[in-house]
Amino acid sequence: MTPYFDIETEYTEQGVVAHLNGELDANTAQTMSEELVSILQLASLQALVLDCSQLSYISSAGLGILLSLAKTCQETTIHLVLCHLQPQVQNVLEITGMIKMLQIAATLQEAFGDSTGS
């Protein structure tokens, strides 16, 4: 049985929020990759926030997608932030050292640099 994974994209004045839902692994990485390619093609994109509040699992394939995304965003000066990390996903990022290569925020407001939000 293929794990469930979905992305809901929300366009805001500050940038794009991609709400990740389910398990990001070798079976679902292609779905995420295709969605991210279409998001990154937006000419005026300045910030991309990955809301991981409903991301329950990430495998090495998912980590590869994140690493590729981080590199692309750096090259194109798109501000990339992950927020609302679930403990199990944060643990994987810490164990692999990727937590040091990615910007992490606790909330969407923090991700977009709004210090008035919580």
C-alpha positions in Angstrom: 0.0 0.0 0.0 1.4 3.4 -1.0 1.7 5.9 1.9 -0.6 8.9 1.8 1.0 12.2 0.9 -0.5 15.5 -0.3 0.4 19.1 -0.7 -2.0 22.0 -0.3 -0.6 25.2 -1.7 -1.6 28.6 -0.2 -0.6 31.8 -1.9 -0.2 34.8 0.5 1.1 38.3 0.2 4.3 37.2 1.9 4.9 34.1 -0.3 3.7 30.6 -0.8 2.9 28.2 2.0 3.0 24.5 1.1 1.1 22.4 3.6 2.7 19.0 3.6 0.4 16.2 4.7 1.3 12.5 5.2 4.4 10.5 4.7 7.3 11.8 2.5 9.2 8.8 1.3 10.5 7.1 -1.9 6.9 6.4 -3.0 5.6 9.9 -2.5 8.7 12.0 -3.2 7.8 12.4 -6.9 4.5 14.0 -6.0 6.3 16.6 -3.8 9.0 17.2 -6.4 6.5 17.9 -9.2 4.5 20.3 -7.0 7.6 22.1 -5.9 8.8 22.6 -9.5 5.5 24.3 -10.4 5.8 26.5 -7.3 9.4 27.5 -8.0 8.4 28.6 -11.5 6.4 31.5 -10.1 8.3 34.6 -11.3 7.6 36.7 -8.3 8.2 34.1 -5.6 10.3 35.5 -2.8 9.5 33.1 0.1 8.5 29.5 0.3 7.3 28.1 3.7 6.9 24.3 4.1 4.2 23.8 6.8 5.2 20.4 8.3 2.4 20.3 11.0 0.8 17.3 9.2 4.0 15.7 7.9 4.2 12.5 9.9 7.3 10.8 8.4 10.3 11.6 6.2 12.7 9.1 4.6 16.1 9.6 3.0 14.2 10.2 -0.3 12.3 13.0 1.3 15.5 14.4 2.7 16.9 14.4 -0.8 14.0 16.4 -2.1 14.5 19.0 0.8 18.2 19.2 0.1 17.6 19.8 -3.6 14.9 22.4 -2.8 17.2 24.2 -0.4 19.9 24.4 -3.1 17.5 25.7 -5.7 16.1 28.3 -3.4 19.6 29.4 -2.4 20.6 29.8 -6.1 17.4 31.7 -7.0 17.3 33.8 -3.8 14.0 32.4 -2.6 13.7 32.4 1.2 12.9 28.8 2.3 11.6 28.0 5.8 10.2 24.9 7.4 7.7 25.4 10.2 5.6 23.4 12.6 8.0 20.4 12.6 6.6 17.2 14.2 9.0 15.7 16.7 9.8 12.6 14.6 10.6 14.8 11.5 12.7 17.2 13.5 14.6 14.2 15.0 15.4 12.9 11.5 16.6 16.3 10.5 18.8 16.6 13.6 20.3 13.1 13.3 21.2 13.7 9.7 22.6 17.2 10.4 20.2 18.8 7.9 18.7 20.9 10.7 21.8 23.1 10.4 21.3 23.6 6.7 17.7 24.6 6.8 15.9 27.5 8.4 13.3 26.3 10.9 10.5 28.4 12.4 8.0 27.5 15.1 5.0 29.3 13.4 4.0 30.7 10.0 4.3 34.2 11.4 7.9 33.5 12.5 8.6 32.0 9.1 7.5 35.1 7.4 9.4 37.3 9.8 6.4 38.7 11.7 7.4 39.1 15.3 3.9 40.2 16.3 2.4 36.7 15.7 2.7 33.6 17.8 
